[in-house]
Amino acid sequence: MKLPVIKLNLKLTDSTINALSSVTAILVGLLAGLIILLVSNASEAFQGFGAILSSGFSNMKELGDVFYFATPIILTGLSVGFALRTGLFNIGAAGQFIVGAYAAILIGVKCTFIPGHLLWITALLAAILAGALWGAIPGIFKAIFNVNEVIACIMTNYIGTLLVNFLITKTVFDSLRNQSMRVADNANVPKLGMDNIFKDGYITSSANAGIFIAIIFAILIYFILEKTAFGYELKACGFNREAARYAGINEKRSIILSMTIAGALAGLGGALLYLAGSGKGITVVDVLASEGFLGIPVALLGLNNPIGIIFSGLLIAYLRVGGSEMQLHGFTPQVIEIIIAVIIYFSAFALLVKNFFNSIKKRLEAK
């Protein structure tokens, strides 16, 4: 008597593989974080780990902070992801971010004669323009002089940071706080009543319309890449520049425009971080903006998909908010930063995991 053979008809679509690779990277990163907690303080490890997973939803104020922290890293993630889709590695988001932030603050402090809502809109446009110009620099060097964009971006990161420090001290410096001055009230992005929703008692979060602006730009970038001839040309140039050139696509123009758009997105992210009415200003220190580098794992975790980047940005912001609550369980801030860094590090393996699932898919299709 022969036993019936049961064949499993498993179909792994590209979207399923993308989701599995990102979820696997997240789970591995969280597991590594738990191990670090157990090694540092086993008695409080599970309580601290629980704080990471639950603090973002512990009250409405914490949830609002998740939206606030997610806004700039969604945009820097879009900046990195957009460039990667076009065959370029924009590691210069940190410089573009801070240059855009300075332009927005400069307008918010010096141009108080601009009435009403026009001031914050003008400030955002200035940040987009400044970030675009700073992003265009490595694009021009790449297209015309064939300078590797990674090297050019690293240089513009440091030049941009030091230049902004110099300009702040000469134009909008608050010596009492060692940072940029506060912008005018109407230079801040409207809160749309979110300060009344996302609060804990009388303590309000910094949530504002910035999160909606970030989502709108993510949808816009998705539309450009997937639904327009312009986006097709940029992606074609990224896939194979020789073939794109043979097809009549202007390779140099595509490179410059790609880096310009990437810079504009990062510059907007800088503006939305500082124009939130949180009292936060650009500190005059020789340290690159962390939000620019956070855009790299956010893009990788979202697999360079603009819609996926929205969710990966929210996830990283959620972990940062949850991590701040771990100090209540006896963990020092340094341990918290290590855990977040490990989780971010493992997010870079999303592409590796994707290749693993692709190999499984090929085996299943061969049978």
NUGUKE-708618 format. One record per residue (C-alpha): residue number from 1; residue in three letters; x, y, z. Coordinates in Angstrom, 3 decimals. Example, Ala and Ser with C-alpha at 12.3 -4.5 7.8 and 13.67 -1.06 7.14 Angstrom:
<r k="1" r="ALA" X="12.300" Y="-4.500" Z="7.800"/>
<r k="2" r="SER" X="13.670" Y="-1.060" Z="7.140"/>
//
This chain:
<r k="1" r="MET" X="0.000" Y="0.000" Z="0.000"/>
<r k="2" r="LYS" X="1.492" Y="3.294" Z="-1.121"/>
<r k="3" r="LEU" X="1.084" Y="6.335" Z="1.047"/>
<r k="4" r="PRO" X="-0.320" Y="9.378" Z="-0.763"/>
<r k="5" r="VAL" X="2.239" Y="11.982" Z="-1.660"/>
<r k="6" r="ILE" X="1.268" Y="15.447" Z="-0.527"/>
<r k="7" r="LYS" X="2.755" Y="18.269" Z="-2.528"/>
<r k="8" r="LEU" X="2.834" Y="21.708" Z="-1.012"/>
<r k="9" r="ASN" X="2.012" Y="24.301" Z="-3.636"/>
<r k="10" r="LEU" X="3.974" Y="27.157" Z="-2.126"/>
<r k="11" r="LYS" X="4.218" Y="30.330" Z="-4.145"/>
<r k="12" r="LEU" X="6.569" Y="33.040" Z="-3.023"/>
<r k="13" r="THR" X="5.767" Y="36.270" Z="-4.790"/>
<r k="14" r="ASP" X="8.218" Y="39.174" Z="-4.887"/>
<r k="15" r="SER" X="6.099" Y="41.149" Z="-2.416"/>
<r k="16" r="THR" X="6.018" Y="38.183" Z="-0.019"/>
<r k="17" r="ILE" X="9.791" Y="37.781" Z="-0.250"/>
<r k="18" r="ASN" X="10.272" Y="41.503" Z="0.428"/>
<r k="19" r="ALA" X="8.044" Y="41.341" Z="3.507"/>
<r k="20" r="LEU" X="9.719" Y="38.162" Z="4.829"/>
<r k="21" r="SER" X="13.222" Y="39.595" Z="4.422"/>
<r k="22" r="SER" X="12.410" Y="42.797" Z="6.301"/>
<r k="23" r="VAL" X="10.516" Y="41.013" Z="9.103"/>
<r k="24" r="THR" X="13.373" Y="38.525" Z="9.506"/>
<r k="25" r="ALA" X="15.919" Y="41.334" Z="9.784"/>
<r k="26" r="ILE" X="13.770" Y="43.052" Z="12.439"/>
<r k="27" r="LEU" X="13.347" Y="39.880" Z="14.495"/>
<r k="28" r="VAL" X="17.067" Y="39.087" Z="14.360"/>
<r k="29" r="GLY" X="17.896" Y="42.617" Z="15.437"/>
<r k="30" r="LEU" X="15.463" Y="42.490" Z="18.364"/>
<r k="31" r="LEU" X="16.858" Y="39.127" Z="19.453"/>
<r k="32" r="ALA" X="20.371" Y="40.579" Z="19.455"/>
<r k="33" r="GLY" X="19.083" Y="43.459" Z="21.566"/>
<r k="34" r="LEU" X="17.578" Y="41.066" Z="24.109"/>
<r k="35" r="ILE" X="20.882" Y="39.195" Z="24.376"/>
<r k="36" r="ILE" X="22.694" Y="42.462" Z="25.119"/>
<r k="37" r="LEU" X="20.182" Y="43.251" Z="27.861"/>
<r k="38" r="LEU" X="20.591" Y="39.802" Z="29.408"/>
<r k="39" r="VAL" X="24.359" Y="40.180" Z="29.473"/>
<r k="40" r="SER" X="24.280" Y="43.666" Z="31.000"/>
<r k="41" r="ASN" X="21.500" Y="43.146" Z="33.580"/>
<r k="42" r="ALA" X="19.689" Y="39.813" Z="33.492"/>
<r k="43" r="SER" X="17.251" Y="40.637" Z="36.328"/>
<r k="44" r="GLU" X="15.766" Y="43.609" Z="34.444"/>
<r k="45" r="ALA" X="16.364" Y="42.412" Z="30.897"/>
<r k="46" r="PHE" X="12.837" Y="41.286" Z="30.061"/>
<r k="47" r="GLN" X="11.255" Y="44.359" Z="31.659"/>
<r k="48" r="GLY" X="13.601" Y="46.582" Z="29.650"/>
<r k="49" r="PHE" X="12.907" Y="44.636" Z="26.489"/>
<r k="50" r="GLY" X="9.188" Y="44.983" Z="27.145"/>
<r k="51" r="ALA" X="9.665" Y="48.751" Z="27.404"/>
<r k="52" r="ILE" X="11.133" Y="48.776" Z="23.894"/>
<r k="53" r="LEU" X="8.115" Y="46.935" Z="22.504"/>
<r k="54" r="SER" X="5.377" Y="48.760" Z="24.403"/>
<r k="55" r="SER" X="6.482" Y="52.272" Z="25.398"/>
<r k="56" r="GLY" X="5.597" Y="53.803" Z="22.044"/>
<r k="57" r="PHE" X="1.962" Y="52.888" Z="22.706"/>
<r k="58" r="SER" X="2.028" Y="53.532" Z="26.457"/>
<r k="59" r="ASN" X="0.244" Y="56.871" Z="26.049"/>
<r k="60" r="MET" X="-0.741" Y="59.305" Z="23.318"/>
<r k="61" r="LYS" X="2.217" Y="61.604" Z="24.027"/>
<r k="62" r="GLU" X="4.694" Y="58.806" Z="23.306"/>
<r k="63" r="LEU" X="2.830" Y="57.911" Z="20.124"/>
<r k="64" r="GLY" X="3.024" Y="61.539" Z="19.006"/>
<r k="65" r="ASP" X="6.767" Y="61.516" Z="19.614"/>
<r k="66" r="VAL" X="7.022" Y="58.452" Z="17.350"/>
<r k="67" r="PHE" X="5.473" Y="60.490" Z="14.518"/>
<r k="68" r="TYR" X="7.789" Y="63.426" Z="15.260"/>
<r k="69" r="PHE" X="10.984" Y="61.345" Z="15.242"/>
<r k="70" r="ALA" X="9.828" Y="59.349" Z="12.200"/>
<r k="71" r="THR" X="9.267" Y="62.406" Z="10.005"/>
<r k="72" r="PRO" X="12.923" Y="63.357" Z="9.275"/>
<r k="73" r="ILE" X="14.188" Y="59.779" Z="8.944"/>
<r k="74" r="ILE" X="11.386" Y="58.877" Z="6.528"/>
<r k="75" r="LEU" X="12.584" Y="61.716" Z="4.291"/>
<r k="76" r="THR" X="16.286" Y="60.862" Z="4.608"/>
<r k="77" r="GLY" X="15.299" Y="57.238" Z="3.956"/>
<r k="78" r="LEU" X="13.504" Y="58.388" Z="0.808"/>
<r k="79" r="SER" X="16.617" Y="60.348" Z="-0.145"/>
<r k="80" r="VAL" X="18.873" Y="57.298" Z="0.146"/>
<r k="81" r="GLY" X="16.298" Y="54.892" Z="-1.322"/>
<r k="82" r="PHE" X="15.553" Y="57.097" Z="-4.341"/>
<r k="83" r="ALA" X="19.250" Y="57.369" Z="-5.195"/>
<r k="84" r="LEU" X="19.750" Y="53.612" Z="-4.774"/>
<r k="85" r="ARG" X="16.867" Y="52.914" Z="-7.166"/>
<r k="86" r="THR" X="18.738" Y="54.961" Z="-9.752"/>
<r k="87" r="GLY" X="22.065" Y="53.220" Z="-9.195"/>
<r k="88" r="LEU" X="23.641" Y="55.799" Z="-6.860"/>
<r k="89" r="PHE" X="24.594" Y="55.576" Z="-3.189"/>
<r k="90" r="ASN" X="23.690" Y="58.858" Z="-1.530"/>
<r k="91" r="ILE" X="25.684" Y="58.669" Z="1.679"/>
<r k="92" r="GLY" X="25.590" Y="62.481" Z="1.776"/>
<r k="93" r="ALA" X="22.095" Y="62.775" Z="3.290"/>
<r k="94" r="ALA" X="23.595" Y="64.049" Z="6.571"/>
<r k="95" r="GLY" X="25.133" Y="67.082" Z="4.869"/>
<r k="96" r="GLN" X="22.062" Y="67.749" Z="2.741"/>
<r k="97" r="PHE" X="19.890" Y="67.391" Z="5.858"/>
<r k="98" r="ILE" X="21.785" Y="69.979" Z="7.910"/>
<r k="99" r="VAL" X="22.157" Y="72.440" Z="5.023"/>
<r k="100" r="GLY" X="18.399" Y="72.273" Z="4.437"/>
<r k="101" r="ALA" X="17.748" Y="72.667" Z="8.167"/>
<r k="102" r="TYR" X="19.926" Y="75.799" Z="8.304"/>
<r k="103" r="ALA" X="18.150" Y="77.364" Z="5.316"/>
<r k="104" r="ALA" X="14.774" Y="76.772" Z="6.974"/>
<r k="105" r="ILE" X="15.901" Y="78.215" Z="10.314"/>
<r k="106" r="LEU" X="17.482" Y="81.231" Z="8.626"/>
<r k="107" r="ILE" X="14.176" Y="82.033" Z="6.927"/>
<r k="108" r="GLY" X="12.253" Y="81.383" Z="10.152"/>
<r k="109" r="VAL" X="14.426" Y="83.795" Z="12.134"/>
<r k="110" r="LYS" X="15.240" Y="86.544" Z="9.624"/>
<r k="111" r="CYS" X="12.129" Y="86.717" Z="7.442"/>
<r k="112" r="THR" X="9.485" Y="87.432" Z="10.076"/>
<r k="113" r="PHE" X="7.970" Y="90.043" Z="7.735"/>
<r k="114" r="ILE" X="6.448" Y="87.173" Z="5.704"/>
<r k="115" r="PRO" X="2.852" Y="86.884" Z="6.952"/>
<r k="116" r="GLY" X="0.966" Y="83.895" Z="8.346"/>
<r k="117" r="HIS" X="1.368" Y="80.452" Z="6.846"/>
<r k="118" r="LEU" X="3.523" Y="81.787" Z="4.035"/>
<r k="119" r="LEU" X="6.518" Y="81.858" Z="6.392"/>
<r k="120" r="TRP" X="6.689" Y="78.116" Z="7.140"/>
<r k="121" r="ILE" X="5.931" Y="77.300" Z="3.508"/>
<r k="122" r="THR" X="8.775" Y="79.596" Z="2.408"/>
<r k="123" r="ALA" X="11.082" Y="78.013" Z="4.979"/>
<r k="124" r="LEU" X="10.307" Y="74.513" Z="3.677"/>
<r k="125" r="LEU" X="10.876" Y="75.610" Z="0.076"/>
<r k="126" r="ALA" X="14.208" Y="77.152" Z="1.071"/>
<r k="127" r="ALA" X="15.227" Y="73.871" Z="2.740"/>
<r k="128" r="ILE" X="14.250" Y="71.876" Z="-0.359"/>
<r k="129" r="LEU" X="16.248" Y="74.223" Z="-2.597"/>
<r k="130" r="ALA" X="19.315" Y="74.220" Z="-0.309"/>
<r k="131" r="GLY" X="19.279" Y="70.425" Z="0.029"/>
<r k="132" r="ALA" X="18.844" Y="70.055" Z="-3.737"/>
<r k="133" r="LEU" X="21.831" Y="72.299" Z="-4.458"/>
<r k="134" r="TRP" X="23.985" Y="70.436" Z="-1.929"/>
<r k="135" r="GLY" X="22.923" Y="67.090" Z="-3.383"/>
<r k="136" r="ALA" X="23.654" Y="68.278" Z="-6.904"/>
<r k="137" r="ILE" X="27.343" Y="68.818" Z="-6.072"/>
<r k="138" r="PRO" X="28.300" Y="65.099" Z="-5.852"/>
<r k="139" r="GLY" X="25.941" Y="64.467" Z="-8.784"/>
<r k="140" r="ILE" X="27.840" Y="66.940" Z="-10.961"/>
<r k="141" r="PHE" X="31.215" Y="65.509" Z="-9.911"/>
<r k="142" r="LYS" X="29.940" Y="62.001" Z="-10.705"/>
<r k="143" r="ALA" X="28.405" Y="62.887" Z="-14.062"/>
<r k="144" r="ILE" X="31.106" Y="65.208" Z="-15.433"/>
<r k="145" r="PHE" X="34.328" Y="64.163" Z="-13.709"/>
<r k="146" r="ASN" X="33.440" Y="60.521" Z="-12.904"/>
<r k="147" r="VAL" X="34.204" Y="61.034" Z="-9.204"/>
<r k="148" r="ASN" X="32.740" Y="58.255" Z="-7.065"/>
<r k="149" r="GLU" X="29.582" Y="59.629" Z="-5.436"/>
<r k="150" r="VAL" X="30.405" Y="58.017" Z="-2.073"/>
<r k="151" r="ILE" X="33.694" Y="59.927" Z="-1.810"/>
<r k="152" r="ALA" X="32.079" Y="63.163" Z="-2.978"/>
<r k="153" r="CYS" X="29.189" Y="62.724" Z="-0.517"/>
<r k="154" r="ILE" X="31.529" Y="62.104" Z="2.428"/>
<r k="155" r="MET" X="33.347" Y="65.338" Z="1.596"/>
<r k="156" r="THR" X="30.122" Y="67.337" Z="1.276"/>
<r k="157" r="ASN" X="28.891" Y="65.899" Z="4.589"/>
<r k="158" r="TYR" X="31.788" Y="67.420" Z="6.508"/>
<r k="159" r="ILE" X="31.919" Y="70.598" Z="4.464"/>
<r k="160" r="GLY" X="28.182" Y="71.106" Z="4.941"/>
<r k="161" r="THR" X="28.317" Y="70.485" Z="8.696"/>
<r k="162" r="LEU" X="31.269" Y="72.809" Z="9.299"/>
<r k="163" r="LEU" X="29.865" Y="75.446" Z="6.952"/>
<r k="164" r="VAL" X="26.518" Y="75.424" Z="8.780"/>
<r k="165" r="ASN" X="28.316" Y="75.746" Z="12.127"/>
<r k="166" r="PHE" X="30.174" Y="78.792" Z="10.809"/>
<r k="167" r="LEU" X="27.052" Y="80.374" Z="9.308"/>
<r k="168" r="ILE" X="25.014" Y="79.846" Z="12.479"/>
<r k="169" r="THR" X="27.591" Y="81.651" Z="14.616"/>
<r k="170" r="LYS" X="27.544" Y="84.556" Z="12.147"/>
<r k="171" r="THR" X="23.793" Y="84.813" Z="11.546"/>
<r k="172" r="VAL" X="21.402" Y="83.071" Z="13.964"/>
<r k="173" r="PHE" X="23.452" Y="82.068" Z="17.008"/>
<r k="174" r="ASP" X="21.983" Y="81.832" Z="20.515"/>
<r k="175" r="SER" X="25.069" Y="81.956" Z="22.747"/>
<r k="176" r="LEU" X="23.114" Y="81.003" Z="25.878"/>
<r k="177" r="ARG" X="22.064" Y="77.658" Z="24.417"/>
<r k="178" r="ASN" X="25.013" Y="77.171" Z="22.008"/>
<r k="179" r="GLN" X="22.615" Y="76.542" Z="19.160"/>
<r k="180" r="SER" X="20.529" Y="78.343" Z="16.576"/>
<r k="181" r="MET" X="17.891" Y="80.863" Z="17.619"/>
<r k="182" r="ARG" X="14.231" Y="79.994" Z="17.943"/>
<r k="183" r="VAL" X="12.233" Y="80.636" Z="14.807"/>
<r k="184" r="ALA" X="9.088" Y="82.762" Z="14.718"/>
<r k="185" r="ASP" X="5.902" Y="80.995" Z="15.772"/>
<r k="186" r="ASN" X="4.415" Y="81.105" Z="12.275"/>
<r k="187" r="ALA" X="7.606" Y="79.532" Z="10.890"/>
<r k="188" r="ASN" X="6.714" Y="76.266" Z="12.620"/>
<r k="189" r="VAL" X="4.744" Y="73.669" Z="10.696"/>
<r k="190" r="PRO" X="1.082" Y="73.684" Z="11.820"/>
<r k="191" r="LYS" X="0.143" Y="71.092" Z="14.410"/>
<r k="192" r="LEU" X="-3.389" Y="70.611" Z="13.019"/>
<r k="193" r="GLY" X="-4.694" Y="69.944" Z="16.524"/>
<r k="194" r="MET" X="-2.293" Y="67.031" Z="17.002"/>
<r k="195" r="ASP" X="-0.929" Y="68.686" Z="20.157"/>
<r k="196" r="ASN" X="-4.400" Y="68.269" Z="21.694"/>
<r k="197" r="ILE" X="-4.605" Y="64.615" Z="20.657"/>
<r k="198" r="PHE" X="-1.095" Y="63.332" Z="21.301"/>
<r k="199" r="LYS" X="-0.507" Y="64.376" Z="24.892"/>
<r k="200" r="ASP" X="-0.231" Y="62.908" Z="28.377"/>
<r k="201" r="GLY" X="-2.085" Y="65.166" Z="30.773"/>
<r k="202" r="TYR" X="-0.614" Y="68.635" Z="30.253"/>
<r k="203" r="ILE" X="2.530" Y="67.309" Z="28.546"/>
<r k="204" r="THR" X="2.187" Y="67.507" Z="24.777"/>
<r k="205" r="SER" X="4.241" Y="65.821" Z="22.080"/>
<r k="206" r="SER" X="5.929" Y="67.527" Z="19.129"/>
<r k="207" r="ALA" X="3.671" Y="65.796" Z="16.600"/>
<r k="208" r="ASN" X="2.628" Y="68.061" Z="13.731"/>
<r k="209" r="ALA" X="1.676" Y="68.103" Z="10.069"/>
<r k="210" r="GLY" X="5.234" Y="67.112" Z="9.158"/>
<r k="211" r="ILE" X="4.357" Y="63.411" Z="9.241"/>
<r k="212" r="PHE" X="1.673" Y="63.992" Z="6.595"/>
<r k="213" r="ILE" X="4.120" Y="65.971" Z="4.454"/>
<r k="214" r="ALA" X="6.603" Y="63.074" Z="4.661"/>
<r k="215" r="ILE" X="3.920" Y="60.564" Z="3.641"/>
<r k="216" r="ILE" X="2.800" Y="62.765" Z="0.738"/>
<r k="217" r="PHE" X="6.371" Y="63.000" Z="-0.550"/>
<r k="218" r="ALA" X="6.792" Y="59.218" Z="-0.213"/>
<r k="219" r="ILE" X="3.691" Y="58.688" Z="-2.354"/>
<r k="220" r="LEU" X="4.948" Y="61.296" Z="-4.830"/>
<r k="221" r="ILE" X="8.334" Y="59.570" Z="-5.147"/>
<r k="222" r="TYR" X="6.586" Y="56.215" Z="-5.625"/>
<r k="223" r="PHE" X="4.485" Y="57.722" Z="-8.414"/>
<r k="224" r="ILE" X="7.538" Y="59.268" Z="-10.104"/>
<r k="225" r="LEU" X="9.534" Y="56.026" Z="-10.004"/>
<r k="226" r="GLU" X="6.748" Y="53.639" Z="-10.972"/>
<r k="227" r="LYS" X="4.312" Y="55.627" Z="-13.121"/>
<r k="228" r="THR" X="6.296" Y="58.168" Z="-15.132"/>
<r k="229" r="ALA" X="8.680" Y="58.034" Z="-18.077"/>
<r k="230" r="PHE" X="11.084" Y="60.231" Z="-16.121"/>
<r k="231" r="GLY" X="11.234" Y="57.667" Z="-13.327"/>
<r k="232" r="TYR" X="11.718" Y="54.875" Z="-15.852"/>
<r k="233" r="GLU" X="14.696" Y="56.703" Z="-17.359"/>
<r k="234" r="LEU" X="16.286" Y="57.197" Z="-13.937"/>
<r k="235" r="LYS" X="15.843" Y="53.505" Z="-13.033"/>
<r k="236" r="ALA" X="17.053" Y="52.362" Z="-16.442"/>
<r k="237" r="CYS" X="20.199" Y="54.425" Z="-15.994"/>
<r k="238" r="GLY" X="20.685" Y="52.793" Z="-12.584"/>
<r k="239" r="PHE" X="20.211" Y="49.249" Z="-13.900"/>
<r k="240" r="ASN" X="22.559" Y="49.563" Z="-16.878"/>
<r k="241" r="ARG" X="24.065" Y="52.876" Z="-17.883"/>
<r k="242" r="GLU" X="25.532" Y="51.561" Z="-21.120"/>
<r k="243" r="ALA" X="22.151" Y="50.216" Z="-22.256"/>
<r k="244" r="ALA" X="20.419" Y="53.419" Z="-21.139"/>
<r k="245" r="ARG" X="22.883" Y="55.495" Z="-23.149"/>
<r k="246" r="TYR" X="22.311" Y="53.252" Z="-26.183"/>
<r k="247" r="ALA" X="18.546" Y="53.788" Z="-25.798"/>
<r k="248" r="GLY" X="19.044" Y="57.537" Z="-26.005"/>
<r k="249" r="ILE" X="18.787" Y="58.379" Z="-22.292"/>
<r k="250" r="ASN" X="21.005" Y="61.249" Z="-21.175"/>
<r k="251" r="GLU" X="23.094" Y="59.500" Z="-18.520"/>
<r k="252" r="LYS" X="24.756" Y="62.617" Z="-17.111"/>
<r k="253" r="ARG" X="21.455" Y="64.453" Z="-16.814"/>
<r k="254" r="SER" X="19.893" Y="61.489" Z="-15.003"/>
<r k="255" r="ILE" X="22.747" Y="61.289" Z="-12.477"/>
<r k="256" r="ILE" X="22.599" Y="64.992" Z="-11.644"/>
<r k="257" r="LEU" X="18.808" Y="65.043" Z="-11.364"/>
<r k="258" r="SER" X="18.782" Y="61.922" Z="-9.198"/>
<r k="259" r="MET" X="21.224" Y="63.375" Z="-6.674"/>
<r k="260" r="THR" X="19.432" Y="66.736" Z="-6.790"/>
<r k="261" r="ILE" X="16.081" Y="65.153" Z="-5.923"/>
<r k="262" r="ALA" X="17.724" Y="63.034" Z="-3.214"/>
<r k="263" r="GLY" X="19.268" Y="66.164" Z="-1.709"/>
<r k="264" r="ALA" X="15.935" Y="67.995" Z="-1.799"/>
<r k="265" r="LEU" X="14.267" Y="65.196" Z="0.181"/>
<r k="266" r="ALA" X="16.992" Y="65.194" Z="2.834"/>
<r k="267" r="GLY" X="16.878" Y="69.005" Z="3.081"/>
<r k="268" r="LEU" X="13.126" Y="68.887" Z="3.650"/>
<r k="269" r="GLY" X="13.684" Y="66.324" Z="6.415"/>
<r k="270" r="GLY" X="16.048" Y="68.753" Z="8.149"/>
<r k="271" r="ALA" X="13.478" Y="71.541" Z="8.014"/>
<r k="272" r="LEU" X="10.678" Y="69.392" Z="9.427"/>
<r k="273" r="LEU" X="12.801" Y="68.319" Z="12.401"/>
<r k="274" r="TYR" X="13.551" Y="71.884" Z="13.505"/>
<r k="275" r="LEU" X="10.316" Y="73.636" Z="12.469"/>
<r k="276" r="ALA" X="8.148" Y="71.631" Z="14.851"/>
<r k="277" r="GLY" X="7.760" Y="74.058" Z="17.738"/>
<r k="278" r="SER" X="9.756" Y="71.720" Z="19.975"/>
<r k="279" r="GLY" X="12.397" Y="74.332" Z="20.845"/>
<r k="280" r="LYS" X="15.033" Y="72.210" Z="19.163"/>
<r k="281" r="GLY" X="17.825" Y="74.067" Z="17.379"/>
<r k="282" r="ILE" X="20.962" Y="73.172" Z="15.459"/>
<r k="283" r="THR" X="23.719" Y="72.663" Z="18.018"/>
<r k="284" r="VAL" X="27.124" Y="74.024" Z="17.045"/>
<r k="285" r="VAL" X="29.191" Y="70.840" Z="17.335"/>
<r k="286" r="ASP" X="31.455" Y="69.045" Z="14.855"/>
<r k="287" r="VAL" X="29.183" Y="65.993" Z="14.641"/>
<r k="288" r="LEU" X="27.319" Y="64.854" Z="11.527"/>
<r k="289" r="ALA" X="23.514" Y="64.734" Z="11.766"/>
<r k="290" r="SER" X="22.482" Y="61.242" Z="12.886"/>
<r k="291" r="GLU" X="19.193" Y="61.528" Z="10.977"/>
<r k="292" r="GLY" X="21.150" Y="61.512" Z="7.725"/>
<r k="293" r="PHE" X="22.787" Y="58.182" Z="8.520"/>
<r k="294" r="LEU" X="19.566" Y="56.710" Z="9.905"/>
<r k="295" r="GLY" X="18.174" Y="57.166" Z="6.410"/>
<r k="296" r="ILE" X="20.485" Y="54.390" Z="5.173"/>
<r k="297" r="PRO" X="19.043" Y="51.550" Z="7.322"/>
<r k="298" r="VAL" X="15.528" Y="52.970" Z="6.890"/>
<r k="299" r="ALA" X="15.960" Y="52.692" Z="3.112"/>
<r k="300" r="LEU" X="17.481" Y="49.205" Z="3.324"/>
<r k="301" r="LEU" X="14.814" Y="47.957" Z="5.707"/>
<r k="302" r="GLY" X="12.138" Y="49.346" Z="3.381"/>
<r k="303" r="LEU" X="13.977" Y="47.710" Z="0.451"/>
<r k="304" r="ASN" X="14.171" Y="51.110" Z="-1.283"/>
<r k="305" r="ASN" X="10.400" Y="51.114" Z="-1.792"/>
<r k="306" r="PRO" X="8.956" Y="54.542" Z="-0.903"/>
<r k="307" r="ILE" X="5.898" Y="52.999" Z="0.754"/>
<r k="308" r="GLY" X="8.042" Y="50.492" Z="2.657"/>
<r k="309" r="ILE" X="10.268" Y="53.356" Z="3.826"/>
<r k="310" r="ILE" X="7.276" Y="54.967" Z="5.567"/>
<r k="311" r="PHE" X="6.803" Y="51.879" Z="7.740"/>
<r k="312" r="SER" X="10.513" Y="51.279" Z="8.352"/>
<r k="313" r="GLY" X="10.907" Y="54.922" Z="9.421"/>
<r k="314" r="LEU" X="8.015" Y="54.552" Z="11.855"/>
<r k="315" r="LEU" X="9.578" Y="51.364" Z="13.218"/>
<r k="316" r="ILE" X="12.983" Y="52.923" Z="13.890"/>
<r k="317" r="ALA" X="11.313" Y="55.945" Z="15.522"/>
<r k="318" r="TYR" X="9.158" Y="53.627" Z="17.643"/>
<r k="319" r="LEU" X="12.245" Y="51.789" Z="18.890"/>
<r k="320" r="ARG" X="13.958" Y="55.074" Z="19.765"/>
<r k="321" r="VAL" X="10.972" Y="56.227" Z="21.837"/>
<r k="322" r="GLY" X="10.710" Y="52.827" Z="23.527"/>
<r k="323" r="GLY" X="14.442" Y="52.778" Z="24.192"/>
<r k="324" r="SER" X="14.286" Y="56.027" Z="26.150"/>
<r k="325" r="GLU" X="11.969" Y="54.343" Z="28.688"/>
<r k="326" r="MET" X="14.532" Y="51.632" Z="29.445"/>
<r k="327" r="GLN" X="16.365" Y="53.923" Z="31.839"/>
<r k="328" r="LEU" X="13.534" Y="53.308" Z="34.292"/>
<r k="329" r="HIS" X="14.778" Y="49.714" Z="34.503"/>
<r k="330" r="GLY" X="18.357" Y="50.625" Z="35.363"/>
<r k="331" r="PHE" X="19.882" Y="50.615" Z="31.888"/>
<r k="332" r="THR" X="22.204" Y="53.478" Z="30.995"/>
<r k="333" r="PRO" X="21.621" Y="55.557" Z="27.848"/>
<r k="334" r="GLN" X="24.737" Y="54.000" Z="26.312"/>
<r k="335" r="VAL" X="23.152" Y="50.533" Z="26.449"/>
<r k="336" r="ILE" X="20.038" Y="51.924" Z="24.796"/>
<r k="337" r="GLU" X="22.068" Y="53.397" Z="21.948"/>
<r k="338" r="ILE" X="23.924" Y="50.103" Z="21.493"/>
<r k="339" r="ILE" X="20.645" Y="48.199" Z="21.184"/>
<r k="340" r="ILE" X="19.262" Y="50.638" Z="18.627"/>
<r k="341" r="ALA" X="22.555" Y="50.491" Z="16.695"/>
<r k="342" r="VAL" X="22.455" Y="46.676" Z="16.626"/>
<r k="343" r="ILE" X="18.865" Y="46.689" Z="15.362"/>
<r k="344" r="ILE" X="19.819" Y="49.208" Z="12.678"/>
<r k="345" r="TYR" X="22.895" Y="47.128" Z="11.797"/>
<r k="346" r="PHE" X="20.830" Y="44.003" Z="11.230"/>
<r k="347" r="SER" X="18.401" Y="45.939" Z="9.066"/>
<r k="348" r="ALA" X="21.215" Y="46.118" Z="6.510"/>
<r k="349" r="PHE" X="20.888" Y="42.338" Z="6.151"/>
<r k="350" r="ALA" X="17.384" Y="42.699" Z="4.695"/>
<r k="351" r="LEU" X="18.834" Y="42.450" Z="1.178"/>
<r k="352" r="LEU" X="20.856" Y="39.361" Z="2.147"/>
<r k="353" r="VAL" X="17.745" Y="37.696" Z="3.553"/>
<r k="354" r="LYS" X="15.867" Y="38.652" Z="0.398"/>
<r k="355" r="ASN" X="18.423" Y="36.788" Z="-1.703"/>
<r k="356" r="PHE" X="17.998" Y="33.749" Z="0.572"/>
<r k="357" r="PHE" X="14.239" Y="33.690" Z="0.006"/>
<r k="358" r="ASN" X="14.753" Y="34.214" Z="-3.719"/>
<r k="359" r="SER" X="16.886" Y="31.053" Z="-3.817"/>
<r k="360" r="ILE" X="14.088" Y="29.149" Z="-2.052"/>
<r k="361" r="LYS" X="11.617" Y="30.516" Z="-4.597"/>
<r k="362" r="LYS" X="13.742" Y="29.239" Z="-7.487"/>
<r k="363" r="ARG" X="13.938" Y="25.758" Z="-5.928"/>
<r k="364" r="LEU" X="10.177" Y="25.613" Z="-5.501"/>
<r k="365" r="GLU" X="9.576" Y="26.747" Z="-9.086"/>
<r k="366" r="ALA" X="12.034" Y="24.118" Z="-10.386"/>
<r k="367" r="LYS" X="10.029" Y="21.284" Z="-8.806"/>
//
